[in-house]
C-alpha cells in the first residue's frame, strides 16, 4: 500500500468484476486495503503481460489464505488460487484506469460458499441439434 501514490493517478477509475466502479485514489486504496485485510498473504504471479500504446494487459495467478472475521467465517483459513485478467490505462507513467476480472465463481467454490460440480458429472449440458 505504501507505493500506491507512486503507481496510480489521483483520479484513478477502477472497474471491478463485481460491478463496482471506484473513482479516486482514496477509494481505490480503501478497496484494496479491505482486500488485503481479508487476504493478508495475497501473492500475485504475472503469467502474461502485453503493452501497446497506453494500455497494459496482465494475466496473473494469485494465491492467498482467507482470513475474514465477518460473513463466511466457516471458510476462514482456506487456501485460494485464482486467475485474474486486468487491463490498465497508463498516463504519464501511472495507472489511471483499471478494468479487472477474476475467477469469482472459482474463488467462491474454494471458499465453500458456491456449489462445485459433482465428480463424474458433466459441467455443461449438450444441446441436441434438430
C-alpha positions in Angstrom: 0.0 0.0 0.0 2.9 2.3 0.6 3.6 2.7 -3.2 0.0 3.3 -4.3 0.6 7.0 -4.6 3.6 6.4 -6.8 1.9 3.9 -9.1 -1.6 5.4 -9.6 -3.1 8.8 -10.6 -5.1 10.7 -8.0 -8.2 10.4 -10.2 -7.9 6.6 -10.9 -11.0 4.8 -12.1 -11.4 1.1 -11.1 -14.0 -1.0 -13.0 -14.3 -4.2 -10.9 -15.5 -7.6 -11.8 -18.2 -7.4 -9.2 -19.8 -4.4 -10.9 -18.2 -1.9 -8.6 -16.8 1.3 -10.0 -14.4 3.3 -7.8 -13.3 6.8 -8.6 -10.3 8.4 -6.9 -7.2 7.1 -5.2 -8.6 7.3 -1.7 -11.5 5.0 -2.5 -9.3 2.6 -4.5 -6.8 2.4 -1.6 -9.7 1.7 0.7 -11.0 -1.1 -1.6 -7.5 -2.7 -1.9 -6.9 -2.3 1.8 -10.1 -4.3 2.5 -8.9 -7.0 0.1 -5.6 -7.2 1.9 -7.3 -7.5 5.3 -9.4 -10.4 4.0 -6.4 -12.0 2.1 -3.3 -10.8 4.0 -0.9 -13.1 2.3 -2.1 -12.3 -1.2 0.6 -13.2 -3.7 0.5 -12.5 -7.4 2.4 -14.2 -10.2 2.4 -12.5 -13.6 1.7 -15.1 -16.3 1.5 -12.8 -19.3 1.8 -9.1 -19.9 1.2 -7.2 -23.2 1.9 -3.5 -23.6 0.5 -1.5 -26.5 0.3 2.3 -26.5 -1.1 3.5 -23.2 -2.6 0.0 -22.4 -1.2 -2.8 -20.3 -2.9 -6.2 -20.3 -1.9 -8.5 -17.5 -2.9 -12.1 -16.8 -2.0 -13.2 -13.3 -2.5 -16.1 -10.9 -2.9 -15.3 -7.3 -2.8 -17.4 -4.1 -3.9 -16.4 -0.6 -5.5 -17.5 2.6 -9.0 -16.3 3.5 -8.9 -14.5 6.9 -12.3 -12.8 7.2 -13.8 -12.4 10.6 -17.2 -11.5 9.2 -19.5 -13.5 7.0 -18.2 -16.8 5.9 -16.1 -17.5 9.0 -16.6 -21.2 8.3 -14.2 -20.6 5.3 -11.5 -18.9 7.5 -8.1 -20.4 6.8 -8.9 -21.9 3.5 -6.3 -21.5 0.7 -7.5 -19.9 -2.5 -5.9 -19.9 -6.0 -7.4 -18.0 -8.9 -6.7 -16.4 -12.2 -7.2 -12.7 -12.9 -7.1 -10.5 -16.0 -6.6 -6.8 -15.8 -6.3 -4.0 -18.4 -4.7 -0.8 -17.3 -4.6 2.6 -19.0 -1.4 4.4 -18.2 -1.0 8.2 -18.2 2.4 9.8 -17.5 3.8 6.5 -16.1 0.9 6.0 -13.7 -2.1 3.7 -13.8 -5.2 6.0 -14.5 -7.8 3.4 -15.2 -8.3 -0.3 -14.4 -10.6 -3.0 -15.9 -10.4 -6.1 -13.7 -11.9 -9.6 -13.9 -11.1 -12.6 -11.8 -12.4 -16.1 -11.4 -15.1 -15.1 -9.0 -17.0 -18.5 -9.1 -13.8 -20.5 -8.6 -13.0 -18.4 -5.5 -16.5 -18.8 -4.1 -16.3 -22.6 -4.7 -12.9 -22.8 -3.0 -14.3 -20.9 0.0 -17.3 -23.3 0.1 -19.9 -20.7 -0.5 -20.9 -21.8 -4.0 -21.5 -25.4 -5.1 -19.0 -27.3 -7.1 -19.9 -29.7 -9.9 -20.2 -33.3 -8.8 -17.4 -35.6 -9.8 -18.1 -37.6 -12.9 -20.9 -35.3 -14.0 -20.5 -33.0 -17.0 -20.1 -29.3 -16.3 -22.4 -28.3 -19.1 -25.3 -29.9 -20.9 -25.1 -30.9 -24.5 -27.8 -29.3 -26.7 -29.3 -31.6 -29.3 -29.4 -30.3 -32.8 -32.8 -30.7 -34.6 
